[in-house]
Amino acid sequence: MLIFVASSRLEALRSFLNVLSMESDVSIQSASSGKEALDAVTRKAPAVMVVDVVDDMSALELVAGVLTRNAFVNMAVVSDLSEEAFHEQSEGLGVLMRLDDPPAPLQAAELIQKINALAP
């Protein structure tokens, strides 16, 4: 399972990413800019994209850009907003999961469960 991480601060996500990488079938790729992430999604769609802070656009702008390229990419977004406020701002973008900022290692396991539950 390919997981793509769009973040200019991978070190802040290290514990979360370590848990993801412990899964035997998980491969993680990353980019620090939204443009790089959009180019990568166009070349090969990941099972999920984790969207954090990137250098050239907001997280939700990146989500919207991915949606226009491939609506089947599952999205998890790092946000410091409350669940309610995040839902208000991301409504209609099809975000699978809001992640804490920084995401807790336990959320990595939850994300994997959600992705596996979607698989046919």
VOFI-328160 format. One record per atom (N, C-alpha, C): residue number from 1; chain; atom name; x, y, z. Coordinates in pm, 1 decimal. Layout:
{k: NUM c: A a: CA X: X Y: Y Z: Z}
...
end
This chain:
{k: 1 c: A a: N X: 84.8 Y: -116.7 Z: 0.0}
{k: 1 c: A a: CA X: 0.0 Y: 0.0 Z: 0.0}
{k: 1 c: A a: C X: 89.8 Y: 123.5 Z: 0.0}
{k: 2 c: A a: N X: 68.1 Y: 210.0 Z: -98.0}
{k: 2 c: A a: CA X: 145.7 Y: 333.2 Z: -107.3}
{k: 2 c: A a: C X: 76.7 Y: 442.9 Z: -27.7}
{k: 3 c: A a: N X: 152.9 Y: 504.3 Z: 63.0}
{k: 3 c: A a: CA X: 106.2 Y: 619.8 Z: 138.5}
{k: 3 c: A a: C X: 197.2 Y: 735.5 Z: 100.8}
{k: 4 c: A a: N X: 135.9 Y: 843.5 Z: 54.2}
{k: 4 c: A a: CA X: 212.5 Y: 960.7 Z: 15.4}
{k: 4 c: A a: C X: 194.1 Y: 1067.1 Z: 122.2}
{k: 5 c: A a: N X: 303.4 Y: 1128.1 Z: 165.4}
{k: 5 c: A a: CA X: 300.7 Y: 1230.1 Z: 269.6}
{k: 5 c: A a: C X: 345.7 Y: 1362.8 Z: 209.2}
{k: 6 c: A a: N X: 257.6 Y: 1461.3 Z: 215.4}
{k: 6 c: A a: CA X: 290.4 Y: 1595.6 Z: 168.6}
{k: 6 c: A a: C X: 316.4 Y: 1680.3 Z: 292.7}
{k: 7 c: A a: N X: 444.0 Y: 1710.4 Z: 317.9}
{k: 7 c: A a: CA X: 479.9 Y: 1784.9 Z: 438.5}
{k: 7 c: A a: C X: 617.2 Y: 1848.5 Z: 424.4}
{k: 8 c: A a: N X: 626.5 Y: 1971.2 Z: 470.1}
{k: 8 c: A a: CA X: 757.1 Y: 2037.9 Z: 474.0}
{k: 8 c: A a: C X: 819.3 Y: 2023.6 Z: 612.2}
{k: 9 c: A a: N X: 757.3 Y: 1943.0 Z: 697.5}
{k: 9 c: A a: CA X: 809.7 Y: 1923.2 Z: 833.9}
{k: 9 c: A a: C X: 796.5 Y: 1776.8 Z: 875.5}
{k: 10 c: A a: N X: 863.1 Y: 1692.8 Z: 799.0}
{k: 10 c: A a: CA X: 857.1 Y: 1547.8 Z: 823.3}
{k: 10 c: A a: C X: 902.5 Y: 1509.7 Z: 963.5}
{k: 11 c: A a: N X: 995.6 Y: 1584.3 Z: 1018.5}
{k: 11 c: A a: CA X: 1044.7 Y: 1550.2 Z: 1152.6}
{k: 11 c: A a: C X: 932.7 Y: 1558.0 Z: 1256.3}
{k: 12 c: A a: N X: 840.1 Y: 1650.3 Z: 1239.5}
{k: 12 c: A a: CA X: 726.4 Y: 1662.6 Z: 1332.1}
{k: 12 c: A a: C X: 631.6 Y: 1543.1 Z: 1321.0}
{k: 13 c: A a: N X: 638.2 Y: 1473.3 Z: 1208.1}
{k: 13 c: A a: CA X: 550.9 Y: 1357.8 Z: 1184.5}
{k: 13 c: A a: C X: 621.4 Y: 1224.9 Z: 1210.8}
{k: 14 c: A a: N X: 745.7 Y: 1230.2 Z: 1255.1}
{k: 14 c: A a: CA X: 830.8 Y: 1110.4 Z: 1265.5}
{k: 14 c: A a: C X: 765.7 Y: 994.7 Z: 1341.5}
{k: 15 c: A a: N X: 710.2 Y: 1017.4 Z: 1458.8}
{k: 15 c: A a: CA X: 650.1 Y: 907.9 Z: 1537.1}
{k: 15 c: A a: C X: 532.6 Y: 846.2 Z: 1463.1}
{k: 16 c: A a: N X: 450.7 Y: 930.6 Z: 1403.9}
{k: 16 c: A a: CA X: 335.4 Y: 885.7 Z: 1325.0}
{k: 16 c: A a: C X: 382.4 Y: 801.7 Z: 1205.7}
{k: 17 c: A a: N X: 482.1 Y: 850.7 Z: 1134.0}
{k: 17 c: A a: CA X: 533.8 Y: 780.1 Z: 1016.7}
{k: 17 c: A a: C X: 602.3 Y: 649.1 Z: 1054.4}
{k: 18 c: A a: N X: 668.1 Y: 645.8 Z: 1168.7}
{k: 18 c: A a: CA X: 731.3 Y: 521.5 Z: 1214.2}
{k: 18 c: A a: C X: 628.4 Y: 411.2 Z: 1232.4}
{k: 19 c: A a: N X: 513.1 Y: 444.5 Z: 1289.1}
{k: 19 c: A a: CA X: 407.5 Y: 344.7 Z: 1307.7}
{k: 19 c: A a: C X: 354.3 Y: 299.8 Z: 1171.9}
{k: 20 c: A a: N X: 332.9 Y: 393.7 Z: 1079.9}
{k: 20 c: A a: CA X: 286.4 Y: 356.4 Z: 945.9}
{k: 20 c: A a: C X: 384.2 Y: 261.7 Z: 877.9}
{k: 21 c: A a: N X: 512.3 Y: 290.1 Z: 891.4}
{k: 21 c: A a: CA X: 613.6 Y: 210.3 Z: 822.2}
{k: 21 c: A a: C X: 630.5 Y: 70.8 Z: 881.8}
{k: 22 c: A a: N X: 576.2 Y: 46.7 Z: 1000.1}
{k: 22 c: A a: CA X: 584.8 Y: -86.7 Z: 1060.2}
{k: 22 c: A a: C X: 492.2 Y: -186.6 Z: 991.6}
{k: 23 c: A a: N X: 393.3 Y: -136.7 Z: 919.0}
{k: 23 c: A a: CA X: 303.9 Y: -225.7 Z: 845.5}
{k: 23 c: A a: C X: 383.4 Y: -291.2 Z: 732.5}
{k: 24 c: A a: N X: 368.2 Y: -420.8 Z: 716.0}
{k: 24 c: A a: CA X: 451.3 Y: -494.7 Z: 620.5}
{k: 24 c: A a: C X: 427.3 Y: -456.4 Z: 475.3}
{k: 25 c: A a: N X: 307.2 Y: -414.9 Z: 442.0}
{k: 25 c: A a: CA X: 278.4 Y: -385.3 Z: 301.3}
{k: 25 c: A a: C X: 274.9 Y: -235.8 Z: 271.5}
{k: 26 c: A a: N X: 329.7 Y: -152.5 Z: 359.8}
{k: 26 c: A a: CA X: 324.8 Y: -7.7 Z: 342.7}
{k: 26 c: A a: C X: 456.2 Y: 45.6 Z: 286.6}
{k: 27 c: A a: N X: 442.2 Y: 129.3 Z: 185.2}
{k: 27 c: A a: CA X: 554.4 Y: 203.2 Z: 128.4}
{k: 27 c: A a: C X: 519.3 Y: 350.9 Z: 141.4}
{k: 28 c: A a: N X: 614.4 Y: 430.7 Z: 190.8}
{k: 28 c: A a: CA X: 588.5 Y: 573.0 Z: 213.3}
{k: 28 c: A a: C X: 677.1 Y: 655.8 Z: 121.5}
{k: 29 c: A a: N X: 614.5 Y: 749.5 Z: 51.8}
{k: 29 c: A a: CA X: 686.3 Y: 848.0 Z: -28.4}
{k: 29 c: A a: C X: 645.0 Y: 985.4 Z: 21.1}
{k: 30 c: A a: N X: 727.3 Y: 1086.2 Z: -4.8}
{k: 30 c: A a: CA X: 693.7 Y: 1219.2 Z: 45.4}
{k: 30 c: A a: C X: 739.6 Y: 1329.2 Z: -49.3}
{k: 31 c: A a: N X: 681.1 Y: 1446.0 Z: -27.1}
{k: 31 c: A a: CA X: 719.3 Y: 1567.6 Z: -97.5}
{k: 31 c: A a: C X: 696.8 Y: 1684.3 Z: -2.4}
{k: 32 c: A a: N X: 775.3 Y: 1789.6 Z: -19.6}
{k: 32 c: A a: CA X: 761.1 Y: 1905.0 Z: 69.5}
{k: 32 c: A a: C X: 679.0 Y: 2017.5 Z: 7.9}
{k: 33 c: A a: N X: 644.1 Y: 2003.7 Z: -119.4}
{k: 33 c: A a: CA X: 562.3 Y: 2107.8 Z: -182.8}
{k: 33 c: A a: C X: 433.8 Y: 2048.2 Z: -238.5}
{k: 34 c: A a: N X: 333.7 Y: 2132.1 Z: -249.0}
{k: 34 c: A a: CA X: 207.8 Y: 2088.2 Z: -307.1}
{k: 34 c: A a: C X: 224.1 Y: 2049.4 Z: -452.5}
{k: 35 c: A a: N X: 303.6 Y: 2126.0 Z: -526.1}
{k: 35 c: A a: CA X: 325.3 Y: 2094.6 Z: -668.1}
{k: 35 c: A a: C X: 386.2 Y: 1956.1 Z: -683.8}
{k: 36 c: A a: N X: 488.2 Y: 1925.1 Z: -605.4}
{k: 36 c: A a: CA X: 549.8 Y: 1791.6 Z: -611.2}
{k: 36 c: A a: C X: 446.8 Y: 1683.4 Z: -578.7}
{k: 37 c: A a: N X: 365.0 Y: 1708.6 Z: -477.1}
{k: 37 c: A a: CA X: 263.5 Y: 1610.9 Z: -436.8}
{k: 37 c: A a: C X: 161.5 Y: 1589.7 Z: -547.9}
{k: 38 c: A a: N X: 116.9 Y: 1696.8 Z: -611.7}
{k: 38 c: A a: CA X: 20.2 Y: 1684.8 Z: -720.9}
{k: 38 c: A a: C X: 80.6 Y: 1610.2 Z: -839.2}
{k: 39 c: A a: N X: 205.3 Y: 1639.7 Z: -870.4}
{k: 39 c: A a: CA X: 273.5 Y: 1567.3 Z: -978.8}
{k: 39 c: A a: C X: 282.9 Y: 1418.4 Z: -946.7}
{k: 40 c: A a: N X: 315.2 Y: 1385.8 Z: -822.8}
{k: 40 c: A a: CA X: 328.8 Y: 1245.8 Z: -781.9}
{k: 40 c: A a: C X: 195.3 Y: 1172.5 Z: -791.8}
{k: 41 c: A a: N X: 87.0 Y: 1236.3 Z: -748.6}
{k: 41 c: A a: CA X: -46.0 Y: 1173.9 Z: -753.8}
{k: 41 c: A a: C X: -88.8 Y: 1151.3 Z: -898.1}
{k: 42 c: A a: N X: -48.7 Y: 1241.6 Z: -987.0}
{k: 42 c: A a: CA X: -81.7 Y: 1228.0 Z: -1128.5}
{k: 42 c: A a: C X: -9.4 Y: 1107.6 Z: -1188.8}
{k: 43 c: A a: N X: 114.7 Y: 1084.4 Z: -1144.1}
{k: 43 c: A a: CA X: 192.3 Y: 970.2 Z: -1195.0}
{k: 43 c: A a: C X: 143.3 Y: 837.1 Z: -1139.3}
{k: 44 c: A a: N X: 118.5 Y: 832.4 Z: -1008.7}
{k: 44 c: A a: CA X: 75.9 Y: 707.3 Z: -945.3}
{k: 44 c: A a: C X: -7.5 Y: 740.0 Z: -821.9}
{k: 45 c: A a: N X: -130.8 Y: 693.3 Z: -823.1}
{k: 45 c: A a: CA X: -222.0 Y: 723.3 Z: -712.7}
{k: 45 c: A a: C X: -187.7 Y: 639.9 Z: -589.9}
{k: 46 c: A a: N X: -169.8 Y: 705.8 Z: -475.9}
{k: 46 c: A a: CA X: -145.9 Y: 630.9 Z: -351.8}
{k: 46 c: A a: C X: -278.5 Y: 579.2 Z: -294.9}
{k: 47 c: A a: N X: -270.6 Y: 486.9 Z: -202.1}
{k: 47 c: A a: CA X: -389.9 Y: 442.3 Z: -130.4}
{k: 47 c: A a: C X: -442.6 Y: 555.0 Z: -44.2}
{k: 48 c: A a: N X: -349.7 Y: 633.5 Z: 10.3}
{k: 48 c: A a: CA X: -386.3 Y: 748.2 Z: 93.3}
{k: 48 c: A a: C X: -277.4 Y: 853.8 Z: 84.2}
{k: 49 c: A a: N X: -320.5 Y: 979.4 Z: 90.4}
{k: 49 c: A a: CA X: -225.8 Y: 1088.9 Z: 99.6}
{k: 49 c: A a: C X: -247.2 Y: 1157.3 Z: 233.8}
{k: 50 c: A a: N X: -139.1 Y: 1171.9 Z: 308.3}
{k: 50 c: A a: CA X: -141.3 Y: 1246.2 Z: 433.8}
{k: 50 c: A a: C X: -94.9 Y: 1387.5 Z: 400.2}
{k: 51 c: A a: N X: -181.9 Y: 1484.2 Z: 424.6}
{k: 51 c: A a: CA X: -152.3 Y: 1623.1 Z: 389.9}
{k: 51 c: A a: C X: -124.9 Y: 1702.4 Z: 516.8}
{k: 52 c: A a: N X: -8.1 Y: 1762.7 Z: 520.7}
{k: 52 c: A a: CA X: 35.2 Y: 1846.6 Z: 631.8}
{k: 52 c: A a: C X: 67.0 Y: 1983.3 Z: 572.3}
{k: 53 c: A a: N X: 147.4 Y: 2060.1 Z: 638.2}
{k: 53 c: A a: CA X: 191.7 Y: 2189.4 Z: 588.9}
{k: 53 c: A a: C X: 288.1 Y: 2167.0 Z: 472.6}
{k: 54 c: A a: N X: 263.0 Y: 2233.9 Z: 360.1}
{k: 54 c: A a: CA X: 355.1 Y: 2230.3 Z: 246.2}
{k: 54 c: A a: C X: 398.2 Y: 2372.0 Z: 214.7}
{k: 55 c: A a: N X: 503.5 Y: 2383.9 Z: 135.0}
{k: 55 c: A a: CA X: 566.6 Y: 2512.7 Z: 110.5}
{k: 55 c: A a: C X: 485.3 Y: 2610.7 Z: 25.8}
{k: 56 c: A a: N X: 399.5 Y: 2560.9 Z: -62.3}
{k: 56 c: A a: CA X: 343.4 Y: 2649.3 Z: -164.0}
{k: 56 c: A a: C X: 191.1 Y: 2660.4 Z: -168.5}
{k: 57 c: A a: N X: 119.3 Y: 2596.5 Z: -76.5}
{k: 57 c: A a: CA X: -26.1 Y: 2608.8 Z: -73.1}
{k: 57 c: A a: C X: -78.3 Y: 2558.7 Z: 60.3}
{k: 58 c: A a: N X: -203.9 Y: 2590.7 Z: 89.0}
{k: 58 c: A a: CA X: -262.7 Y: 2541.4 Z: 213.5}
{k: 58 c: A a: C X: -296.3 Y: 2393.1 Z: 198.1}
{k: 59 c: A a: N X: -314.5 Y: 2327.6 Z: 309.5}
{k: 59 c: A a: CA X: -347.7 Y: 2185.0 Z: 307.2}
{k: 59 c: A a: C X: -477.0 Y: 2160.5 Z: 229.7}
{k: 60 c: A a: N X: -578.1 Y: 2242.0 Z: 252.8}
{k: 60 c: A a: CA X: -705.4 Y: 2219.5 Z: 184.1}
{k: 60 c: A a: C X: -698.8 Y: 2256.0 Z: 36.1}
{k: 61 c: A a: N X: -611.3 Y: 2349.1 Z: -2.0}
{k: 61 c: A a: CA X: -589.2 Y: 2374.6 Z: -145.0}
{k: 61 c: A a: C X: -527.9 Y: 2251.5 Z: -210.7}
{k: 62 c: A a: N X: -435.8 Y: 2188.0 Z: -141.4}
{k: 62 c: A a: CA X: -374.8 Y: 2066.0 Z: -193.7}
{k: 62 c: A a: C X: -478.7 Y: 1954.8 Z: -205.4}
{k: 63 c: A a: N X: -562.0 Y: 1939.5 Z: -104.8}
{k: 63 c: A a: CA X: -668.0 Y: 1837.4 Z: -110.1}
{k: 63 c: A a: C X: -757.7 Y: 1862.2 Z: -231.2}
{k: 64 c: A a: N X: -798.5 Y: 1986.7 Z: -252.9}
{k: 64 c: A a: CA X: -883.6 Y: 2020.2 Z: -367.3}
{k: 64 c: A a: C X: -812.8 Y: 1989.8 Z: -499.2}
{k: 65 c: A a: N X: -682.0 Y: 2017.1 Z: -504.7}
{k: 65 c: A a: CA X: -604.8 Y: 1987.0 Z: -625.0}
{k: 65 c: A a: C X: -596.3 Y: 1838.2 Z: -652.8}
{k: 66 c: A a: N X: -578.0 Y: 1760.5 Z: -548.2}
{k: 66 c: A a: CA X: -575.0 Y: 1614.1 Z: -564.8}
{k: 66 c: A a: C X: -711.0 Y: 1565.4 Z: -612.0}
{k: 67 c: A a: N X: -816.4 Y: 1619.3 Z: -555.7}
{k: 67 c: A a: CA X: -952.7 Y: 1580.5 Z: -592.2}
{k: 67 c: A a: C X: -978.5 Y: 1600.2 Z: -741.3}
{k: 68 c: A a: N X: -924.9 Y: 1706.9 Z: -798.6}
{k: 68 c: A a: CA X: -945.8 Y: 1731.1 Z: -941.5}
{k: 68 c: A a: C X: -862.7 Y: 1637.0 Z: -1029.4}
{k: 69 c: A a: N X: -755.6 Y: 1582.9 Z: -974.5}
{k: 69 c: A a: CA X: -670.7 Y: 1491.6 Z: -1051.7}
{k: 69 c: A a: C X: -712.1 Y: 1345.4 Z: -1036.2}
{k: 70 c: A a: N X: -750.9 Y: 1309.7 Z: -913.6}
{k: 70 c: A a: CA X: -791.7 Y: 1171.7 Z: -888.9}
{k: 70 c: A a: C X: -880.0 Y: 1168.7 Z: -764.2}
{k: 71 c: A a: N X: -1009.0 Y: 1163.5 Z: -786.4}
{k: 71 c: A a: CA X: -1106.0 Y: 1168.4 Z: -675.8}
{k: 71 c: A a: C X: -1104.9 Y: 1042.1 Z: -590.9}
{k: 72 c: A a: N X: -1030.9 Y: 940.1 Z: -632.7}
{k: 72 c: A a: CA X: -1028.3 Y: 813.9 Z: -559.5}
{k: 72 c: A a: C X: -914.5 Y: 806.0 Z: -457.1}
{k: 73 c: A a: N X: -832.6 Y: 910.4 Z: -448.5}
{k: 73 c: A a: CA X: -724.8 Y: 911.8 Z: -350.2}
{k: 73 c: A a: C X: -785.2 Y: 946.7 Z: -214.2}
{k: 74 c: A a: N X: -766.1 Y: 861.1 Z: -117.0}
{k: 74 c: A a: CA X: -812.3 Y: 887.0 Z: 19.0}
{k: 74 c: A a: C X: -719.8 Y: 989.7 Z: 82.4}
{k: 75 c: A a: N X: -779.0 Y: 1083.3 Z: 156.3}
{k: 75 c: A a: CA X: -702.2 Y: 1193.1 Z: 212.5}
{k: 75 c: A a: C X: -715.1 Y: 1197.5 Z: 364.2}
{k: 76 c: A a: N X: -601.9 Y: 1217.0 Z: 431.0}
{k: 76 c: A a: CA X: -598.4 Y: 1243.1 Z: 575.1}
{k: 76 c: A a: C X: -523.7 Y: 1375.3 Z: 590.7}
{k: 77 c: A a: N X: -579.1 Y: 1465.2 Z: 669.8}
{k: 77 c: A a: CA X: -523.9 Y: 1599.9 Z: 679.1}
{k: 77 c: A a: C X: -485.6 Y: 1633.3 Z: 822.9}
{k: 78 c: A a: N X: -362.8 Y: 1680.1 Z: 840.0}
{k: 78 c: A a: CA X: -314.8 Y: 1725.4 Z: 970.1}
{k: 78 c: A a: C X: -372.3 Y: 1865.3 Z: 993.7}
{k: 79 c: A a: N X: -437.1 Y: 1882.7 Z: 1108.1}
{k: 79 c: A a: CA X: -498.0 Y: 2012.2 Z: 1137.6}
{k: 79 c: A a: C X: -504.6 Y: 2036.1 Z: 1287.2}
{k: 80 c: A a: N X: -485.0 Y: 2161.4 Z: 1326.1}
{k: 80 c: A a: CA X: -499.7 Y: 2196.8 Z: 1466.9}
{k: 80 c: A a: C X: -640.4 Y: 2249.0 Z: 1497.5}
{k: 81 c: A a: N X: -728.6 Y: 2247.2 Z: 1398.5}
{k: 81 c: A a: CA X: -867.4 Y: 2287.2 Z: 1419.4}
{k: 81 c: A a: C X: -942.8 Y: 2179.6 Z: 1496.7}
{k: 82 c: A a: N X: -1050.4 Y: 2219.1 Z: 1561.0}
{k: 82 c: A a: CA X: -1137.8 Y: 2120.2 Z: 1624.8}
{k: 82 c: A a: C X: -1203.8 Y: 2036.8 Z: 1515.6}
{k: 83 c: A a: N X: -1256.4 Y: 1921.4 Z: 1552.7}
{k: 83 c: A a: CA X: -1325.7 Y: 1836.0 Z: 1455.4}
{k: 83 c: A a: C X: -1436.0 Y: 1914.3 Z: 1384.9}
{k: 84 c: A a: N X: -1513.6 Y: 1989.9 Z: 1461.6}
{k: 84 c: A a: CA X: -1626.4 Y: 2064.9 Z: 1405.8}
{k: 84 c: A a: C X: -1578.9 Y: 2172.5 Z: 1307.9}
{k: 85 c: A a: N X: -1480.2 Y: 2250.6 Z: 1347.7}
{k: 85 c: A a: CA X: -1428.5 Y: 2356.6 Z: 1260.6}
{k: 85 c: A a: C X: -1364.6 Y: 2297.4 Z: 1135.4}
{k: 86 c: A a: N X: -1292.1 Y: 2186.9 Z: 1152.0}
{k: 86 c: A a: CA X: -1229.7 Y: 2121.9 Z: 1037.1}
{k: 86 c: A a: C X: -1336.0 Y: 2072.2 Z: 940.4}
{k: 87 c: A a: N X: -1440.5 Y: 2011.1 Z: 992.9}
{k: 87 c: A a: CA X: -1549.2 Y: 1961.4 Z: 908.7}
{k: 87 c: A a: C X: -1611.8 Y: 2075.8 Z: 828.8}
{k: 88 c: A a: N X: -1632.3 Y: 2190.0 Z: 894.0}
{k: 88 c: A a: CA X: -1688.2 Y: 2307.8 Z: 826.2}
{k: 88 c: A a: C X: -1599.5 Y: 2349.2 Z: 708.8}
{k: 89 c: A a: N X: -1469.0 Y: 2356.6 Z: 731.0}
{k: 89 c: A a: CA X: -1376.7 Y: 2404.6 Z: 627.9}
{k: 89 c: A a: C X: -1352.0 Y: 2303.1 Z: 517.2}
{k: 90 c: A a: N X: -1360.8 Y: 2174.6 Z: 549.3}
{k: 90 c: A a: CA X: -1326.2 Y: 2072.2 Z: 450.1}
{k: 90 c: A a: C X: -1448.3 Y: 2005.3 Z: 388.0}
{k: 91 c: A a: N X: -1566.7 Y: 2050.5 Z: 423.2}
{k: 91 c: A a: CA X: -1688.2 Y: 1987.9 Z: 371.9}
{k: 91 c: A a: C X: -1688.0 Y: 1985.5 Z: 220.0}
{k: 92 c: A a: N X: -1722.8 Y: 1871.9 Z: 164.7}
{k: 92 c: A a: CA X: -1727.8 Y: 1854.6 Z: 20.3}
{k: 92 c: A a: C X: -1597.3 Y: 1808.4 Z: -41.6}
{k: 93 c: A a: N X: -1490.9 Y: 1800.1 Z: 37.6}
{k: 93 c: A a: CA X: -1361.3 Y: 1757.8 Z: -16.4}
{k: 93 c: A a: C X: -1336.1 Y: 1608.7 Z: 2.5}
{k: 94 c: A a: N X: -1424.1 Y: 1541.1 Z: 73.1}
{k: 94 c: A a: CA X: -1410.4 Y: 1396.5 Z: 87.9}
{k: 94 c: A a: C X: -1291.8 Y: 1352.6 Z: 172.0}
{k: 95 c: A a: N X: -1257.2 Y: 1429.9 Z: 272.4}
{k: 95 c: A a: CA X: -1144.1 Y: 1394.3 Z: 358.9}
{k: 95 c: A a: C X: -1183.3 Y: 1275.3 Z: 445.6}
{k: 96 c: A a: N X: -1102.2 Y: 1171.4 Z: 441.2}
{k: 96 c: A a: CA X: -1126.9 Y: 1049.4 Z: 516.8}
{k: 96 c: A a: C X: -1107.5 Y: 1069.8 Z: 666.4}
{k: 97 c: A a: N X: -1003.5 Y: 1146.8 Z: 703.1}
{k: 97 c: A a: CA X: -968.4 Y: 1156.5 Z: 844.5}
{k: 97 c: A a: C X: -892.7 Y: 1284.9 Z: 873.8}
{k: 98 c: A a: N X: -928.4 Y: 1348.8 Z: 985.0}
{k: 98 c: A a: CA X: -853.1 Y: 1462.5 Z: 1037.7}
{k: 98 c: A a: C X: -751.7 Y: 1407.5 Z: 1137.2}
{k: 99 c: A a: N X: -627.0 Y: 1451.8 Z: 1124.3}
{k: 99 c: A a: CA X: -520.5 Y: 1408.7 Z: 1214.5}
{k: 99 c: A a: C X: -481.0 Y: 1525.0 Z: 1303.8}
{k: 100 c: A a: N X: -446.2 Y: 1494.7 Z: 1428.6}
{k: 100 c: A a: CA X: -398.3 Y: 1597.9 Z: 1520.5}
{k: 100 c: A a: C X: -269.2 Y: 1658.5 Z: 1467.5}
{k: 101 c: A a: N X: -234.8 Y: 1775.0 Z: 1519.0}
{k: 101 c: A a: CA X: -109.5 Y: 1840.0 Z: 1481.8}
{k: 101 c: A a: C X: -20.4 Y: 1850.5 Z: 1604.8}
{k: 102 c: A a: N X: 84.6 Y: 1769.6 Z: 1610.8}
{k: 102 c: A a: CA X: 125.4 Y: 1662.6 Z: 1519.5}
{k: 102 c: A a: C X: 41.3 Y: 1537.0 Z: 1542.7}
{k: 103 c: A a: N X: 31.6 Y: 1452.2 Z: 1440.7}
{k: 103 c: A a: CA X: -50.1 Y: 1332.3 Z: 1455.9}
{k: 103 c: A a: C X: 9.9 Y: 1234.0 Z: 1557.3}
{k: 104 c: A a: N X: -76.7 Y: 1179.6 Z: 1637.8}
{k: 104 c: A a: CA X: -34.2 Y: 1082.7 Z: 1738.8}
{k: 104 c: A a: C X: -5.5 Y: 948.6 Z: 1672.1}
{k: 105 c: A a: N X: 90.5 Y: 873.1 Z: 1722.8}
{k: 105 c: A a: CA X: 118.7 Y: 740.4 Z: 1666.8}
{k: 105 c: A a: C X: -5.6 Y: 651.7 Z: 1660.3}
{k: 106 c: A a: N X: -93.3 Y: 663.0 Z: 1758.5}
{k: 106 c: A a: CA X: -216.2 Y: 583.9 Z: 1759.7}
{k: 106 c: A a: C X: -303.4 Y: 614.9 Z: 1638.5}
{k: 107 c: A a: N X: -296.5 Y: 737.7 Z: 1588.6}
{k: 107 c: A a: CA X: -375.0 Y: 774.4 Z: 1471.0}
{k: 107 c: A a: C X: -325.3 Y: 704.3 Z: 1345.3}
{k: 108 c: A a: N X: -198.9 Y: 664.5 Z: 1342.0}
{k: 108 c: A a: CA X: -146.2 Y: 589.6 Z: 1228.3}
{k: 108 c: A a: C X: -216.5 Y: 455.4 Z: 1217.5}
{k: 109 c: A a: N X: -231.6 Y: 387.8 Z: 1329.6}
{k: 109 c: A a: CA X: -301.5 Y: 258.8 Z: 1330.1}
{k: 109 c: A a: C X: -447.8 Y: 277.4 Z: 1289.9}
{k: 110 c: A a: N X: -508.5 Y: 384.1 Z: 1337.0}
{k: 110 c: A a: CA X: -647.9 Y: 412.6 Z: 1301.9}
{k: 110 c: A a: C X: -662.0 Y: 439.1 Z: 1152.1}
{k: 111 c: A a: N X: -566.7 Y: 511.4 Z: 1095.0}
{k: 111 c: A a: CA X: -569.3 Y: 539.0 Z: 951.6}
{k: 111 c: A a: C X: -556.6 Y: 410.2 Z: 870.6}
{k: 112 c: A a: N X: -464.4 Y: 324.1 Z: 909.9}
{k: 112 c: A a: CA X: -447.9 Y: 195.6 Z: 840.3}
{k: 112 c: A a: C X: -577.7 Y: 114.4 Z: 847.4}
{k: 113 c: A a: N X: -641.6 Y: 112.1 Z: 963.2}
{k: 113 c: A a: CA X: -769.2 Y: 39.4 Z: 978.6}
{k: 113 c: A a: C X: -873.9 Y: 95.4 Z: 883.3}
{k: 114 c: A a: N X: -882.5 Y: 226.4 Z: 874.1}
{k: 114 c: A a: CA X: -982.3 Y: 288.9 Z: 786.0}
{k: 114 c: A a: C X: -955.6 Y: 254.1 Z: 639.8}
{k: 115 c: A a: N X: -829.3 Y: 258.6 Z: 600.6}
{k: 115 c: A a: CA X: -794.4 Y: 226.2 Z: 461.6}
{k: 115 c: A a: C X: -824.7 Y: 78.9 Z: 433.2}
{k: 116 c: A a: N X: -788.7 Y: -9.0 Z: 524.3}
{k: 116 c: A a: CA X: -815.2 Y: -152.3 Z: 504.8}
{k: 116 c: A a: C X: -964.4 Y: -181.0 Z: 498.7}
{k: 117 c: A a: N X: -1043.8 Y: -106.6 Z: 573.9}
{k: 117 c: A a: CA X: -1188.8 Y: -126.3 Z: 573.4}
{k: 117 c: A a: C X: -1250.1 Y: -85.8 Z: 439.3}
{k: 118 c: A a: N X: -1183.9 Y: 5.3 Z: 366.8}
{k: 118 c: A a: CA X: -1233.7 Y: 49.1 Z: 236.8}
{k: 118 c: A a: C X: -1198.5 Y: -48.4 Z: 124.5}
{k: 119 c: A a: N X: -1097.1 Y: -129.1 Z: 145.0}
{k: 119 c: A a: CA X: -1051.9 Y: -221.9 Z: 40.0}
{k: 119 c: A a: C X: -1157.9 Y: -328.0 Z: 13.0}
{k: 120 c: A a: N X: -1174.4 Y: -362.5 Z: -114.1}
{k: 120 c: A a: CA X: -1276.2 Y: -465.7 Z: -149.9}
{k: 120 c: A a: C X: -1239.1 Y: -602.8 Z: -101.1}
end
